[in-house]
Amino acid sequence: MSTNDLCQALLGHYGSARRGQEEGKDALFRKRKVLQLVAHWSRLYKDCLKEEEHVRSFMKTLYRCVLEDLYEFPTLEKDLQEFQKLLRRRHTVDDCPPSQKSKQMHQQLSLKENSLQLRSPPTDTREVICCVHVSTDSYLSVHTHPSLEAHELLRILSLKMDRAEEDMVLAVASHTGERRVLHPSDCVYSESLTPQGKLVACRRDLTEMLPPLTDSAELSKRPVRLLGINTWDVAAALTHLDWSLFKSIHEQELAYYTLSRVPGTGHTAALSVLLQRCNEVQQWVMSEVLMCVSLNKRVQLLKKFIKIAAHCKAQRNLNSAFAIIMGLNTASVSRLNQTWEKCPGKFKKIFSELELITDPSLNHKAYREAFKKMKPPKIPFMPLLLKDITFIHEGNKTFHDNLVNFEKLHMIANTVRMIRHCQSDPPGNEVIGVDSAEVRASVHYLHIIDNQQTLFELSHKLEPRA
């Protein structure tokens, strides 16, 4: 249901009787309920609603309707005064200088009783995931800030890929295949927080930095750095990174993401980054296992990832726990029979127990029960939360006999409100790991294979089909 549809529905609900001749006290109760809902809605989401032209028109129309009803319902005068205050606050914020606007808006949105945060953080504190292609079938995912410059990104690439920084350049590839080299001081992101194009790290002659991974002889020499890092520290770093993204999500973003008819409205930036991160952790697990040529090291990697997933669950980060388990369960990894056979029984048992929370039977009953028992702060598996909202939206009509189905809206609100509950407390001392540059690099910079054909070819090279 779009904002415009809701405005029209509220106007209709305010002005029309339910069935035949409605008694005066029932009509008064209905009108007051609409005014209370509009006031609460405006106070909660003013940072979004102020951008909507039809919302301003709706507020003026509703105000005129209340004025017309004063003669028949004199007791509406108190409600009218509150509504006038609301309109004055809207007028003040919209017309004041930009420096004062954000301050006044923050004061109006600070609902202390609910500990609500702003829909999105200020631009200079936003976090982005930058994807730099290092071969035709893989890229480096870099968790960073939006003011990132080309020379900073090249330094990260040289450290992660074991290449000399002076031998590389950063280029933007167009849809025709042409490459434009970025200068060291060029900003990677535009003002709209989108990359200037497909980013490619290449040699100075603009050729690929790495050959296709299926033809690369360097995989046998590739160091498996993750094996030298403590699993609890990796899990803690994953949880802290996920929490920094999760705490930036306003509960309204879930409604925009699933219900908005206009894609890319800009109201779901934080949620989109967390969803991207969840997908990339899953792909990272697959990539790390399949780029490991040594059987013994591959077994060690399996054990590492199983322990990291268990630690993430213990740290109440089910978003990363789910992603790691699903990465190990993909066809290209699960078919590695020799690798799994060499994995000790203790780890197989832990993995089987972890798999239970990803079991989709009975509408993910195992996950829901486990998550309900956890105390906040906790990070839910976001795709499942979005699926719940989508099912409520598509499985229930928004209108019945030209009346708003508020029961459906209550169901969506109760589901969305889980975000507020999960964010109610910051992470405590139980999620503390060694915060070293090596640990941060292991989770902030992920080498990911984004080609399914490459993943299967690597899998069959490691363990050919019998």
C-alpha positions in Angstrom: 0.0 0.0 0.0 1.6 3.3 -1.1 1.6 6.4 1.1 -0.8 8.1 -1.4 -3.2 5.2 -1.1 -3.0 5.3 2.7 -3.7 9.1 2.7 -6.8 8.6 0.5 -8.0 5.7 2.7 -7.6 7.7 5.9 -9.6 10.6 4.3 -12.3 8.3 3.3 -12.4 6.6 6.8 -12.6 10.0 8.4 -15.5 11.3 6.4 -17.7 8.3 5.7 -20.1 6.5 8.0 -19.7 2.7 8.4 -23.2 1.3 7.9 -26.2 3.5 7.2 -26.9 6.2 9.8 -24.1 6.3 12.3 -24.6 7.6 15.8 -22.8 10.8 16.7 -20.6 9.3 19.4 -19.5 6.5 17.0 -18.6 9.1 14.3 -16.7 11.2 16.8 -14.8 8.1 18.0 -13.9 7.2 14.4 -12.7 10.7 13.5 -10.6 11.0 16.7 -9.0 7.7 15.9 -8.0 8.9 12.5 -6.5 12.1 13.9 -4.6 10.2 16.5 -3.2 7.8 13.9 -2.1 10.7 11.6 -0.5 12.6 14.5 1.5 9.5 15.6 2.4 8.6 12.0 3.7 12.2 11.4 5.8 12.3 14.6 7.4 8.9 13.9 8.3 9.3 10.2 8.5 13.0 9.5 12.0 12.6 7.9 10.4 10.5 5.2 6.9 12.2 5.0 8.3 15.7 4.5 9.6 14.5 1.1 6.1 13.5 -0.1 4.1 16.2 -1.8 0.8 14.4 -1.6 1.3 14.0 2.2 1.3 17.8 2.6 -1.8 18.0 0.5 -3.5 15.3 2.6 -2.7 17.2 5.8 -4.3 20.4 4.5 -7.4 18.5 3.3 -7.8 16.7 6.6 -7.4 20.0 8.5 -10.2 21.6 6.4 -12.4 18.5 7.1 -11.9 18.9 10.9 -12.8 22.6 10.7 -16.0 21.8 8.9 -16.9 19.2 11.6 -16.4 21.6 14.5 -20.0 22.8 14.3 -21.5 19.3 14.6 -18.8 18.0 16.9 -17.6 20.8 19.3 -15.5 18.4 21.3 -13.2 18.1 18.3 -11.7 21.5 19.2 -9.1 20.0 21.5 -8.1 17.6 18.7 -8.0 20.5 16.3 -5.6 22.4 18.5 -3.2 19.4 18.6 -3.5 19.1 14.8 -2.7 22.8 14.4 0.5 22.3 16.5 1.5 19.5 14.3 1.0 21.6 11.2 3.0 24.4 12.7 5.9 22.1 13.5 5.8 20.8 9.9 5.8 24.4 8.6 8.7 25.4 10.9 10.9 22.5 9.9 10.2 22.8 6.2 10.9 26.5 6.1 13.9 26.9 8.4 17.6 27.0 7.2 19.2 23.6 6.6 21.5 24.0 9.6 18.5 24.2 11.9 16.3 21.8 10.0 18.2 18.7 11.0 18.4 19.7 14.6 14.6 20.4 14.9 13.8 17.3 13.0 15.9 15.2 15.4 14.2 16.7 18.4 10.8 15.9 17.0 11.7 12.3 16.1 13.4 11.6 19.5 10.7 9.4 21.0 12.4 8.6 24.3 9.8 6.1 25.4 10.5 3.9 22.3 14.2 4.7 21.9 13.6 5.1 18.2 16.6 6.1 16.0 16.5 8.1 12.7 15.6 6.2 9.6 19.1 6.4 8.3 22.4 7.8 9.7 23.9 11.0 8.4 25.6 10.7 5.0 29.2 10.9 6.4 28.6 7.9 8.7 27.0 5.6 6.2 28.7 2.4 5.3 29.0 0.9 1.8 30.2 -2.4 0.3 32.5 -1.7 -2.7 32.9 -4.4 -5.3 36.2 -4.4 -7.3 36.5 -7.0 -10.0 40.0 -8.7 -10.0 39.3 -11.3 -12.6 36.5 -12.2 -15.1 34.9 -14.4 -12.5 35.7 -12.9 -9.1 35.7 -9.7 -7.2 36.9 -8.2 -3.9 34.2 -7.0 -1.6 35.4 -4.1 0.5 33.4 -2.8 3.5 34.3 0.9 3.7 33.1 4.5 3.8 31.4 6.4 0.9 34.2 9.1 0.6 36.7 6.4 -0.4 39.3 7.6 -2.9 41.0 5.4 -5.6 44.5 5.4 -3.9 42.9 4.0 -0.6 41.2 1.2 -2.5 44.4 0.3 -4.4 46.3 0.1 -1.1 43.6 -2.4 0.2 43.8 -4.4 -3.0 47.6 -4.7 -2.9 47.5 -6.0 0.7 44.7 -8.5 0.1 45.9 -9.7 -3.3 49.7 -9.7 -2.6 50.4 -7.4 -5.5 52.6 -4.3 -5.6 50.4 -1.1 -5.5 52.5 0.6 -8.2 51.8 -2.2 -10.7 48.0 -1.8 -10.5 45.5 0.8 -11.6 41.8 1.2 -10.8 39.5 1.6 -13.8 35.8 2.0 -14.5 34.5 -0.3 -17.2 31.6 0.8 -19.4 29.0 -1.5 -20.8 30.9 -1.5 -24.1 34.0 -2.8 -22.4 36.0 0.5 -22.5 38.0 1.3 -19.4 38.6 4.7 -17.9 41.5 4.9 -15.4 40.7 6.6 -12.1 43.3 9.1 -10.8 44.6 8.4 -7.2 42.5 11.3 -5.8 39.3 10.4 -7.6 36.4 9.5 -5.4 35.1 6.0 -6.1 31.5 6.9 -5.2 29.3 9.6 -6.7 27.2 12.0 -4.6 24.2 9.5 -4.8 26.4 6.9 -3.0 26.6 4.7 -6.1 29.8 3.6 -7.8 30.8 5.5 -11.0 30.6 2.2 -12.9 31.9 -1.3 -12.8 35.2 -1.1 -10.9 38.0 -3.2 -12.2 41.5 -3.6 -10.7 43.9 -4.3 -13.6 47.6 -4.0 -14.7 48.9 -0.7 -16.0 48.3 -2.0 -19.6 44.6 -2.4 -18.6 44.8 -6.2 -18.8 43.2 -8.4 -16.2 45.1 -8.6 -12.9 44.2 -12.3 -12.5 43.4 -14.9 -15.2 40.1 -16.8 -14.8 40.3 -18.9 -11.6 39.6 -22.1 -13.4 42.8 -21.6 -15.5 44.9 -20.1 -12.7 48.0 -21.9 -11.6 48.4 -19.5 -8.6 45.7 -21.2 -6.6 48.1 -23.8 -5.4 50.4 -21.0 -4.0 47.5 -19.0 -2.5 47.9 -18.6 1.3 44.9 -19.6 3.4 45.2 -16.8 5.9 42.0 -17.7 7.7 43.6 -20.8 9.1 46.0 -18.7 11.2 43.2 -16.6 12.9 41.3 -17.6 16.0 37.7 -18.6 15.2 36.1 -16.6 18.0 37.9 -13.4 16.9 36.6 -13.9 13.3 33.1 -14.5 14.6 33.3 -11.4 16.8 34.5 -9.3 13.9 31.6 -10.6 11.8 29.1 -9.8 14.5 30.5 -6.3 15.1 30.4 -5.5 11.4 26.8 -6.9 11.1 25.7 -5.0 14.1 27.1 -1.7 12.7 24.9 -2.3 9.7 21.9 -3.6 11.6 21.7 -0.8 14.1 21.5 1.7 11.2 18.3 0.1 9.9 15.1 1.9 10.8 12.1 -0.4 11.1 10.3 1.6 8.4 12.9 0.3 5.9 11.4 -3.1 6.0 8.0 -1.8 5.0 9.5 0.3 2.2 11.5 -2.7 0.9 8.6 -5.1 0.7 5.6 -2.8 0.0 7.0 0.1 -2.0 5.8 0.1 -5.6 8.7 2.4 -6.7 12.0 0.5 -6.5 15.2 2.4 -5.5 13.4 5.0 -3.5 16.5 5.6 -1.4 14.7 4.7 1.9 16.2 1.3 2.2 20.0 2.0 2.0 21.0 0.4 5.3 18.8 -2.7 4.8 20.1 -3.2 1.3 23.7 -3.2 2.5 23.0 -5.7 5.2 21.2 -8.0 2.7 24.1 -7.7 0.3 26.5 -8.5 3.1 24.5 -11.7 4.0 24.7 -12.9 0.4 28.4 -12.2 0.2 29.3 -14.0 3.4 27.6 -17.1 1.9 29.6 -16.7 -1.4 32.8 -16.0 0.6 32.5 -19.4 2.4 32.0 -21.2 -0.9 34.9 -19.3 -2.5 37.4 -19.9 0.3 36.7 -23.7 0.4 36.9 -24.1 -3.4 40.0 -22.0 -3.9 41.9 -24.2 -1.4 43.7 -26.9 -3.5 45.2 -28.8 -0.5 42.8 -31.5 0.9 44.2 -31.2 4.4 43.9 -27.4 4.4 40.4 -27.7 3.0 39.4 -30.0 5.9 40.9 -27.4 8.3 38.8 -24.7 6.6 35.6 -26.7 7.0 36.3 -27.1 10.7 37.1 -23.3 10.9 33.8 -22.3 9.3 31.7 -24.7 11.4 33.3 -23.2 14.5 32.8 -19.7 13.3 29.1 -20.4 12.6 28.7 -21.9 16.1 30.3 -18.8 17.6 28.1 -16.5 15.6 25.0 -18.3 16.9 26.4 -18.0 20.5 26.9 -14.3 19.9 23.3 -14.1 18.8 24.2 -13.2 15.2 21.9 -15.5 13.2 22.4 -13.5 10.0 26.0 -14.5 9.6 25.4 -18.0 11.1 22.7 -18.7 8.5 25.0 -17.4 5.7 27.9 -19.6 6.7 25.7 -22.7 7.1 24.1 -22.1 3.7 27.5 -21.6 2.1 28.7 -25.0 3.3 25.4 -26.6 2.2 25.6 -25.4 -1.4 25.9 -28.1 -4.0 29.5 -27.2 -5.1 30.8 -27.6 -1.5 28.5 -30.4 -0.1 29.6 -32.7 -3.0 33.2 -32.7 -1.8 32.9 -36.2 -0.2 36.6 -36.7 0.4 36.8 -33.5 2.3 33.7 -34.1 4.4 34.8 -37.7 5.2 38.1 -36.5 6.6 36.2 -33.9 8.8 36.1 -35.3 12.4 32.8 -36.6 13.7 32.7 -34.0 16.5 32.5 -31.2 13.9 30.0 -33.1 11.8 27.8 -33.3 14.8 28.1 -29.6 15.5 27.3 -28.9 11.9 24.2 -31.1 12.0 22.9 -29.2 15.1 23.5 -25.9 13.3 21.6 -27.1 10.2 18.5 -27.6 12.4 18.0 -23.8 12.7 18.0 -23.5 8.9 15.4 -26.2 8.5 12.4 -24.6 6.7 9.9 -27.1 7.8 6.8 -26.0 9.8 7.5 -22.4 8.7 11.1 -22.3 10.1 9.8 -23.4 13.5 13.3 -24.4 14.8 14.8 -21.0 13.9 11.8 -19.0 15.4 11.9 -20.9 18.7 15.7 -20.5 19.0 15.5 -16.8 18.1 12.7 -16.2 20.5 14.7 -17.5 23.5 17.6 -15.2 22.7 17.8 -11.9 24.6 18.6 -8.6 22.8 20.9 -7.5 21.3 20.5 -10.0 18.5 20.6 -10.0 14.8 17.8 -11.9 13.0 18.1 -13.6 9.6 16.8 -10.6 7.6 15.6 -12.4 4.4 13.2 -14.5 6.5 11.9 -11.4 8.2 11.2 -9.8 4.8 9.5 -13.0 3.7 7.1 -12.8 6.6 6.1 -9.2 5.8 5.7 -10.1 2.1 3.4 -13.1 3.0 1.3 -10.9 5.3 1.0 -8.2 2.5 0.2 -10.6 -0.3 -2.0 -12.9 1.7 -4.4 -10.3 3.1 -6.5 -7.7 1.3 -5.6 -4.0 2.2 -9.3 -3.0 1.8 -12.6 -4.7 2.7 -15.7 -3.0 1.4 -13.8 0.2 0.8 -12.6 0.2 4.4 -8.9 -0.1 5.5 -8.0 -3.5 6.8 -6.3 -2.3 9.9 -5.8 -5.9 11.1 -3.4 -6.5 8.3 -1.5 -3.3 9.1 -1.3 -4.4 12.8 0.2 -7.7 11.7 2.8 -6.0 9.5 3.6 -3.5 12.4 4.1 -6.3 14.9 6.5 -8.1 12.5 8.4 -4.9 11.7 8.5 -3.9 15.4 10.9 -6.9 16.0 13.7 -4.7 14.7 13.2 -2.3 17.6 13.3 -5.1 20.1 16.5 -6.6 18.6 18.2 -3.2 18.7 17.1 -2.3 22.2 20.5 -3.1 23.8 24.0 -2.6 22.5 26.4 -5.6 22.3 28.0 -6.4 25.7 31.3 -7.7 26.9 30.3 -11.3 25.8 31.1 -10.4 22.1 34.8 -9.3 22.5 37.5 -10.6 20.3 41.1 -9.6 19.4 40.7 -6.4 17.2 43.8 -6.7 15.1 44.3 -5.5 11.5 44.6 -9.1 10.3 41.2 -10.0 11.9 39.5 -6.9 10.5 40.9 -7.6 7.0 39.7 -11.2 7.1 36.0 -10.1 7.3 36.1 -6.6 5.8 37.8 -7.6 2.6 36.3 -10.8 1.0 37.6 -12.4 -2.2 34.4 -13.7 -3.8 33.7 -15.9 -6.9 30.5 -14.6 -8.4 30.2 -17.1 -11.2 28.3 -20.4 -10.5 30.0 -22.2 -13.4 33.4 -21.3 -12.1 32.4 -22.7 -8.6 31.3 -26.0 -10.1 34.4 -26.3 -12.3 36.7 -25.7 -9.3 34.7 -28.2 -7.3 35.0 -30.9 -10.0 38.7 -30.2 -10.3 39.3 -30.7 -6.6 37.3 -33.9 -6.5 36.4 -35.3 -10.0 33.2 -37.2 -10.4 33.8 -40.9 -9.9 
